[in-house]
């Protein structure tokens, strides 16, 4: 559920359709520019170091591929409560990163 909330927040901030899900959503939201005329995905930060911006995209994609997608397709047993708690903490960190992105978006659109 925690990772699902991250997915919902990314979709909202990026303004993408409900039909775009999982790792594809993360790629579309955070993708780097394809050429000089392209601005990248809606959550791409043109002011960030390009390697770090790509790493952020990969962090979100990896978190989804590892923790969200399996639970979407089959029963996942988190028998270790510490591991389950750490997944929730990872989702919390991702939400905090999204809070920073939202603040930057708001600052960019404010007069």
Buried (B, 14 or more C-beta within 10 A) or exposed (E): EBBEEBBEBBBEBBEBEEEBBBBEBBBBBBBBEEEEEEEBBBBBBEEEEEEEBBBBBBBBBEBBBEBBBEBEEEEEEBEEEEEBEEBBEBBEEBBEBBEEBBEBBEEEEEE
